Amino acid sequence: METENETDLKQSEVSEVSSITAESTPLPNTVLPEVLPKQSPSHEKCERIGSQIRDMARMGLTKGNVAIAARISPYLLEKYYSEEFLQGEAEMRKGLATVAMAEAMSGNTALLLHLVKTKLGWNETQLIEHSGEVRSVVSAKPLTKEEFAQRFLNQE
């Protein structure tokens, strides 16, 4: 049997939950486009969807994420809107490159080195040059102590 304290606690929990749900307001649906009618097999290219796809690609979303957000299949995205997706992706890359170059030119050494390596092909590998005579022959057969001494130690 429940005691008075347990009943009071349950009632207070229920009232807290109901007050929270009463105060909450739905989030605005500004990120996702409006729900379009189910796509028919004879889909026709829509400028509004193309504009949304270009904007989402400009923000860096992948093709799969853009297709989900635009509420179309990846096949339709590839078939009808690949040009818009590529335009948005190119605009994103241009914007990033502009900002990165401005940062690098203003003294951001780490970013400048990264750009020089990735865009100009510079690298930090060291070239080791060897000069002189090579007096050993690489063989799969190991030498005995006597053969080693005769071959390498007795010669001058």
Residue pairs with C-beta under 8 A, 6 or more apart in sequence:
31 69
32 69
32 71
33 48
33 49
33 52
33 69
33 70
33 71
35 71
36 49
36 71
36 72
39 72
39 73
39 76
43 72
43 76
43 80
45 80
45 81
49 70
49 72
49 81
50 80
50 81
50 84
51 84
52 69
52 70
53 66
53 70
53 77
53 81
53 84
53 85
53 88
54 84
54 85
54 87
54 88
54 91
55 88
56 65
56 66
56 69
56 70
56 88
57 66
57 84
57 85
57 86
57 87
57 88
57 89
57 91
57 92
58 88
58 89
58 91
58 92
58 95
59 92
60 92
61 69
63 74
63 77
63 78
63 85
64 74
66 77
66 85
67 73
67 74
67 76
67 77
70 77
70 81
72 81
77 85
100 111
100 115
101 115
103 111
104 111
104 112
104 115
105 112
116 122
117 123
117 124
135 152
135 155
136 152
143 151
